[in-house]
Amino acid sequence: MPHVTQLYQHVSEKRWPIVYSPRYNITFMGLEKLHPFDAGKWGKVINFLKEEKLLADSMLVEAREASEEDLLVVHTRRYLNELKFLFERVEGISKATIIDLDAHQGNGHERDFMGDRRVYIMDVYNRHIYPGDRLAKEAIRRKVELEWGTEDQEYLSKVGRNVEKALQEHLPDVVVYNAGTDILEGDRLGGLSISPGGIVKRDELVFRVVRGLQIPILMVTSGGYQKRTARIIADSILNLHDLGLIGPESPSVSAQSSDTPLLPRTVP
């Protein structure tokens, strides 16, 4: 019997490709303020974008919560933290690339996709911090280990060069981009020294290369342990919009020049 779900919805072309729900913002009697992670940063990002007149509530795609029955279609009860449903439920997706630019090694998805050749993982991280998972590193197809205090010039050079090589080695049907902001200078957990402008440039670089190849990209904003990261994420989205790299019916843009549009890829 076919599984019936309310997860999927028709998205109007007038809406932005931004998925958001107010429930992303975590509160617990004020105790969340004691944690270094800004649990309300996603709401702040949306508010910044509203202030800039870039979007309104009606332009957002609100996420729907998966029921237990939905999750059990693709996961076991013992382990519900895998994403292999991508290949089983999304038509036209047979290969994927994960570009993980969070400051920490992405050992979770690396263990999930260990030995799965459909998934190419590129991971750029501070080699001296948590988790240091040696087993998970075996799943990384393109590994870039950074030293303490790595700054903009070296970082952007390594990211740009390796993103291009990764997509040459494995041309995917979709890219999942982990755009962590814990690389920001002053982040005591990330241990790197990337400026706010460097983060904006990093996101632009990734989108320019991926969109230049007409590959769909999903960006998630993960880590970042300073209050100012919400403003930086908003600035990055504004920059991507101004360059024509995101937005309703946005064209693909050449990796070499934002003045060279390509035909948008047809996505099922």
N, C-alpha and C positions, 0 to 999 in steps of 0.2 A: 504494500500500500504506500503511495507517495507521501512524503512528509509535507505537512501543511505548515507554513511559517508566515509570520508577519514582518520578518526582518527586511525584506527587499521592498523598495518603493520606486516609483517613477520620479525622476528628478528633472524638473523643467530646465531647458537650456538657459533660462534667464537667471537661474540660481548660480551662486558661486561654488566652485569645487572645494568648499570648506565644510567639513563635518564637525559639528559642535553641539554639545548639550550642556545646560547649566549644571547638570549633575556631575560634570567632570570636576567641579570645584568642591573640594572636600572641607567640611567644617565639623568640629566636634567640641562644642562649648569653649571655643577659643584656644584649645590645646594645640591646634595645628600651627599656631603662631610660634610655638616653642621649637618646631622642627625646622632645620635649615632649608628644606624644600618648600617652595612657595606653592602650596596646594590650591591656591586660587588663581594661578597665573593665566590659565586659559581664558577665564572670564575677563581678566585685565587686557589680554591681547585683543579680544573681541571688542571691548570698550574703546581701546585705542583706535581700532580700525573704524569704529562708528564715529568717533570724534573727527577723524580725517575724512568723513563722508564717503568712505570707500564702500561701505555695505550697511545693510539694515537687517533686522531679524528675518524679514521675508525672503532675503537672498541666501540665507544659510540652509544647509542640509542638516536637519536634526537627527542624530543617531538614535536608532531603536535598540532597546536592550534585548539581547538574545535570551530566550527562555532556556531552561534546563533541557527541554526536549530538542531545541535547536542545537545546543552544544553537543548533545549525545549523538547527533548525526555524524559528527566528525571527530569526536574525542571519546576516550574511555573515561569512566568515572574516576579511575585512579590518576589519570593525567590529562588535564584539560588545557594544557598550555602549549599545544602545537598549532601550527597554521597550515597544515598540509591540505586543508579543505580547498585552498586556492586552486589546486589543479583539478579537483573533483567537481567543484561547483561553479567555477567561472569559465565560461566558454571562451576558447581561444588562448587560454593561458597554459603553456606547457613548460616554460622556462622562466625563472625569476632571478633577479639579482638583488641582494641586500647590500646597500652601501651604508655602513654603520660608522658615523662620525661623532658619536658620543665619546667622551673622554675615557670611559671604561670599556674594557673588552666585553663584547656582547656574547657572553658564554651561554645565555639562555637559548637564543635562536641557533647558535652554533651546535649545541647538543641536540636540539630538535631535529636539525637537518644533517646530522652526521651521516656521511655516506650517501646522501641524496644528491646525485649529479645534476638534477634539474635545478638546484639552487646554488648559485655562485655567491659566495660571501666575501666582501671586501671589508676589512675592519682596520680603522686607524685609531689608535688609543695610546694612552700613557702606560708604558710598559712596567712602571714601578708601583701602580696602584691596584686596588681590588678589581677583579677577582683573581687574576693570575692563574687562570684555569688551563693547565697544560693539555689536558685531554681535549677540551673544546677547541683549542688552537688548531688541532688537526683538521677541523672542518673549514678553516679559513683558506680560501683560494688565493687571496691577495692580502697579505699582512703587512701593515706599516706600524712599527712600534716607535713611539716618540719618547724623548727624554723630558725630564722636569723642565718647566719654564719655556717650552718651545713657543716661538713667537710667529707673528703673521707671515713674514716672507718665506721662511722655511716651511711652515705649515701649508700655506696655500699652494706652494710649488709642489709639495708632495701629494697633496690631495688632487690637484689638477692632473698631474702626470699619471697617477694611479687610477683615477676614475676613467680616463681615456683608455688606458691599457686593459682595465677590467672589462669594459664594454667591447673591446676588440677581441678579447679572449672568449667571451661568452655573451652573445647578443640576445638579450632576454625579451620576453613579451611584456614584462612589467618590471619596474624598479621600485623597491621599497627603501626609502631614504630616511634613516634615523638621524635627525638634525639636532642632536643634543647641544645645549648651550652651556654645559659644564666645562667647556674648553675656555670659557671667558676668564680673562685675567682677574686674579683675586679669588677665584673659586678654590677653596681649600681642599675640596674633595677631588677636583679634577686635576689640579697641579700643573695646568698649562697657562700660557700667557697670551691668549688671542684677544685682540681688541674688539669692541662692539662692531666697528667697521669691518674687521676681519671676518666676523661671523656672517654679516650681511653679504660680503663678497664670496665667502665659501658657498652659501646657499645659491647665489647667482651662478657661480661656477658649475655646480652640480646640475642645476636646472638647464643651463645653457648647453652643456654637453649632452644630457639625456634627451632634452627636447629637440636638439639638433639632429638626433638620430630617430626622431618621431616615435619615441618610446613613452608610454604612459608612466607617470611617476606618482607615488603616494608618499607624502612627507609627514612624518610624525615628529613631535617636538620634545619628547623624552626629558632627559636630565638637564639640570641647571639649578644651582643652589644659592642664587642671589636674587634679591627682589627686583633688580633692574632687568632681568632676562625677559620679562613680559614685553617691555618696551622694545627691546632688541628684536624679538620675534615679530612684533608688529611692524617694525621698520623694514625687516627683511621681506615680509609679505608685500608691503607697499612698494619696495624696490622691484620685486618680481613682477608686480602688476604694471609698474611704470615701464618696464622693459618689454612688456607683452608676453611674458613667460607663463603667466597664470591669468585666470579670469574667464568669464563665460565666453565660450567659443574662441579662446585665445589661440593664435596660430603657433605652430612650432617655430623655433628660432634657431638660426645657425649657431653652432658652437664658436664660430670665428667672429661673427658680426651680427648684432641685433638688427641690422638693416636688411638682412637676407632672410625673409620668411620662407618657410617650407609649407607644403600642404599638410594640414592636420591629419594625423593617423586615424583611421576608422577603428573605433573601439567597440566591441560587442556590448 
